[in-house]
Amino acid sequence: MKHRILITNDDGVGSSGLLAAFEAAGSLGEVTIVAPATQQSAVGRSMTLFEPLRISKHKVNGATAYSVSGTPTDAVIIGMFVVMTKKPDLVISGFNIGENLSTEAATTSGTIGAALEAAGQGIPAIAVSISVEDDGDKFADTDHKRDYSVAIEVVRRLARCVLDGALPEGVDVLNVNVPANAKPDTEVVITRLARRMYQTRVHHRRDPRGRPYYWIDGTVVEDAPEGTDLHTMKNNMISITPMTLDMTAATDFKGLEKMLARTFK
């Protein structure tokens, strides 16, 4: 039976990274592209509940793609339940322009959010991101000459493994990050999430009428402990982090029970 693959992203239907994902999966089965109509970075797993969603059909470099007037999560849901006649066997989210590292990205990235939604629907997923030399490129995908060849090969191999049922039990999503300068022989490392990717900053400014406004950004954390995704990418290796939907703390429940016994005695 031919595999069914759904591709989405958070950079929008016009992103060059979306076509790279299509190229990675094209030889593995029947591929459907459903992506947000516009840039949706940092929306996490949010979905649209209070306004209607609309779908448009496009031709993007010869490939048929559907745009959804909503979030990456919306795109996954519409892809599965409206565009496709049957649920996919795999969802690929990306290729995101800019890395998605740490617990910070795991809870805010639209790329990862789409993959988590797929997992929540019972479908294994791969989220793919590529670092950039200039941080300004993360939200302006203007370089359509970007070299995706290494990432394409990595994702093609991973996707084939997942489709063959090789994903270990308890793993719902593979979060893949590829350095911008990766080569065919760049080492691939299994990692865990670093704690943070950015040190948060809030800029306080005033508009021309003197009214205050605020702009949130952050400075990149220089490094993290060995074995984390952030450290691995800083050392120019490809990071693959297995993720699970179960966010229950891996802790000794007996300690919590003692705490609650003291608190509610």
C-alpha positions as CSV (number, residue, x, y, z in Angstrom):
1,M,0.0,0.0,0.0
2,K,1.3,3.4,-0.9
3,H,2.3,5.6,2.1
4,R,0.4,8.8,2.6
5,I,2.4,11.8,3.8
6,L,1.2,15.2,4.9
7,I,3.6,18.2,4.8
8,T,3.0,21.5,6.6
9,N,5.1,24.3,8.2
10,D,4.8,27.6,10.1
11,D,6.6,29.8,7.6
12,G,3.7,29.8,5.2
13,V,2.8,28.2,1.9
14,G,5.3,30.2,-0.1
15,S,8.4,29.1,1.9
16,S,11.2,27.5,0.1
17,G,11.6,25.1,3.0
18,L,8.2,23.6,2.3
19,L,9.3,22.6,-1.2
20,A,12.4,21.1,0.3
21,A,10.3,18.9,2.5
22,F,8.2,17.9,-0.5
23,E,11.4,16.9,-2.3
24,A,12.5,14.8,0.7
25,A,9.2,12.9,0.9
26,G,8.3,12.8,-2.8
27,S,9.8,9.4,-3.5
28,L,8.3,7.8,-0.4
29,G,4.6,7.9,-1.2
30,E,1.6,10.1,-1.9
31,V,2.4,13.6,-0.6
32,T,-0.1,16.3,0.3
33,I,0.9,19.8,1.2
34,V,-1.3,21.8,3.5
35,A,0.3,24.9,5.1
36,P,-0.7,28.2,6.7
37,A,-1.4,31.0,4.2
38,T,0.9,33.4,6.1
39,Q,3.9,33.4,8.5
40,Q,2.8,31.7,11.7
41,S,6.1,31.5,13.7
42,A,5.9,31.2,17.5
43,V,2.2,30.3,17.7
44,G,2.9,26.9,19.3
45,R,0.0,24.5,19.1
46,S,-2.7,27.2,19.0
47,M,-5.8,26.7,16.8
48,T,-8.5,28.9,15.5
49,L,-11.8,28.5,17.3
50,F,-13.7,31.8,16.9
51,E,-13.6,32.4,13.2
52,P,-14.0,30.3,10.1
53,L,-11.1,28.8,8.2
54,R,-10.7,29.1,4.5
55,I,-8.7,26.9,2.1
56,S,-7.1,27.9,-1.2
57,K,-5.4,25.7,-3.8
58,H,-2.1,26.8,-5.3
59,K,0.6,25.6,-7.6
60,V,4.0,26.1,-6.0
61,N,6.9,25.3,-8.3
62,G,4.8,22.7,-10.0
63,A,3.6,21.1,-6.7
64,T,-0.1,21.3,-5.6
65,A,-0.4,23.0,-2.2
66,Y,-3.3,24.0,-0.1
67,S,-3.2,27.1,2.1
68,V,-5.2,27.5,5.3
69,S,-6.1,30.9,6.8
70,G,-5.0,29.8,10.2
71,T,-2.2,28.2,12.3
72,P,0.0,25.2,11.7
73,T,-2.2,23.2,13.9
74,D,-5.2,24.3,11.9
75,A,-3.4,23.2,8.7
76,V,-2.8,19.7,10.1
77,I,-6.4,19.3,11.1
78,I,-7.7,20.6,7.8
79,G,-5.2,18.5,6.0
80,M,-6.3,15.3,7.7
81,F,-10.0,15.8,7.9
82,V,-10.8,17.9,4.8
83,V,-8.1,17.7,2.1
84,M,-7.0,14.1,2.5
85,T,-9.4,11.2,2.0
86,K,-7.6,9.1,4.6
87,K,-5.4,10.0,7.5
88,P,-1.6,10.2,6.7
89,D,1.0,7.6,7.8
90,L,3.4,10.4,8.5
91,V,3.4,14.2,9.0
92,I,6.5,16.3,8.2
93,S,6.5,19.8,9.5
94,G,9.1,22.2,8.0
95,F,11.7,22.8,6.8
96,N,11.6,25.8,9.2
97,I,14.0,28.6,8.4
98,G,15.8,29.0,11.7
99,E,16.6,26.4,14.4
100,N,14.0,25.2,16.9
101,L,15.9,24.2,20.0
102,S,15.3,23.7,23.8
103,T,12.1,23.4,25.8
104,E,11.4,27.0,24.9
105,A,11.0,26.1,21.2
106,A,9.2,22.9,22.1
107,T,6.3,24.9,23.6
108,T,6.3,28.0,21.3
109,S,7.4,26.8,17.8
110,G,4.6,26.5,15.3
111,T,6.7,23.9,13.4
112,I,6.9,21.7,16.5
113,G,3.3,22.5,17.4
114,A,2.1,21.1,14.0
115,A,4.1,17.9,14.6
116,L,2.6,17.6,18.1
117,E,-0.9,18.0,16.8
118,A,-0.2,15.2,14.3
119,A,1.0,13.0,17.2
120,G,-2.1,13.9,19.1
121,Q,-4.1,12.5,16.2
122,G,-2.1,9.3,16.4
123,I,0.2,10.0,13.5
124,P,4.0,10.0,13.9
125,A,5.7,13.2,13.0
126,I,9.0,14.8,12.1
127,A,9.7,18.5,12.7
128,V,12.6,19.9,10.7
129,S,14.5,23.2,11.2
130,I,17.6,24.6,9.6
131,S,19.8,27.2,11.3
132,V,20.6,30.5,9.5
133,E,23.7,32.5,9.3
134,D,21.8,35.8,9.8
135,D,19.0,35.8,12.4
136,G,17.1,38.3,10.3
137,D,16.5,35.5,7.8
138,K,14.3,33.6,10.3
139,F,11.1,35.4,9.5
140,A,11.9,36.6,5.9
141,D,12.5,33.6,3.6
142,T,14.0,35.5,0.7
143,D,17.0,33.2,0.0
144,H,15.5,30.6,-2.4
145,K,19.0,29.5,-3.2
146,R,19.5,28.1,0.3
147,D,21.1,24.6,0.2
148,Y,18.7,22.1,1.6
149,S,20.5,19.0,0.2
150,V,21.8,17.6,3.5
151,A,18.6,18.2,5.3
152,I,16.6,16.6,2.5
153,E,18.7,13.4,2.7
154,V,18.5,13.3,6.5
155,V,14.7,13.7,6.5
156,R,14.3,11.2,3.6
157,R,16.1,8.5,5.6
158,L,14.3,9.3,8.8
159,A,10.9,9.3,7.1
160,R,11.6,6.0,5.5
161,C,12.5,4.5,8.9
162,V,9.3,5.9,10.5
163,L,7.1,4.6,7.7
164,D,8.7,1.2,8.1
165,G,7.6,1.2,11.8
166,A,11.1,1.7,13.3
167,L,10.1,4.6,15.6
168,P,10.5,3.3,19.2
169,E,7.5,3.1,21.4
170,G,7.0,6.2,23.5
171,V,8.4,8.6,20.8
172,D,5.8,10.7,19.2
173,V,7.9,13.4,17.4
174,L,11.4,13.6,16.1
175,N,12.6,17.2,16.3
176,V,15.4,17.6,13.8
177,N,17.8,20.6,13.6
178,V,20.4,20.9,10.8
179,P,23.2,23.4,10.8
180,A,23.3,25.9,7.9
181,N,26.7,24.6,6.9
182,A,26.0,20.9,7.3
183,K,27.9,18.6,4.9
184,P,27.0,15.0,3.8
185,D,29.4,13.6,6.4
186,T,28.2,15.9,9.3
187,E,27.6,13.8,12.4
188,V,24.0,13.0,13.5
189,V,23.5,13.0,17.2
190,I,20.5,11.9,19.4
191,T,20.0,14.7,21.9
192,R,17.7,16.0,24.7
193,L,16.2,19.4,24.9
194,A,18.2,22.2,26.4
195,R,16.4,24.4,29.0
196,R,16.4,27.7,27.0
197,M,17.4,29.0,23.6
198,Y,17.0,32.7,24.4
199,Q,17.5,35.1,27.3
200,T,14.3,37.1,27.1
201,R,14.4,40.9,26.6
202,V,11.6,43.4,26.5
203,H,12.2,46.7,24.7
204,H,10.2,49.7,26.0
205,R,9.7,52.3,23.4
206,R,7.3,55.2,22.5
207,D,5.4,55.8,19.3
208,P,5.4,59.2,17.6
209,R,2.6,60.4,19.8
210,G,4.5,59.5,23.0
211,R,2.5,56.4,23.9
212,P,4.5,53.4,25.3
213,Y,4.7,50.1,23.5
214,Y,6.8,47.0,24.0
215,W,8.7,44.6,21.8
216,I,9.7,41.2,23.0
217,D,12.9,39.5,21.7
218,G,15.9,37.8,23.2
219,T,19.6,37.2,23.0
220,V,20.7,33.7,22.0
221,V,22.1,31.5,24.8
222,E,25.7,30.8,24.0
223,D,25.8,27.1,25.0
224,A,24.2,24.4,27.0
225,P,25.3,21.1,28.6
226,E,26.8,18.4,26.4
227,G,24.1,16.1,25.0
228,T,21.6,18.8,24.5
229,D,20.2,20.0,21.2
230,L,21.6,23.5,21.7
231,H,25.2,22.2,22.4
232,T,25.1,19.8,19.5
233,M,24.1,22.5,17.0
234,K,26.7,24.9,18.4
235,N,29.2,22.3,17.6
236,N,28.0,22.0,14.0
237,M,26.3,18.6,14.4
238,I,22.8,17.5,13.3
239,S,20.5,17.2,16.3
240,I,17.6,14.7,16.5
241,T,15.6,15.0,19.7
242,P,12.9,12.4,20.4
243,M,9.8,14.0,22.0
244,T,6.6,12.7,23.6
245,L,3.2,14.2,24.2
246,D,3.2,13.0,27.8
247,M,4.6,16.0,29.7
248,T,4.2,14.3,33.1
249,A,7.2,15.1,35.2
250,A,9.6,12.2,35.5
251,T,9.9,12.4,39.2
252,D,9.4,10.2,42.3
253,F,5.6,10.5,43.0
254,K,6.3,9.4,46.6
255,G,8.1,12.7,47.3
256,L,5.1,14.6,45.9
257,E,2.7,12.5,48.0
258,K,4.6,13.4,51.1
259,M,4.5,17.1,50.1
260,L,0.8,16.9,49.6
261,A,0.3,15.1,52.9
262,R,2.0,17.9,54.7
263,T,0.2,20.6,52.7
264,F,-3.3,19.2,53.1
265,K,-3.2,17.5,56.4
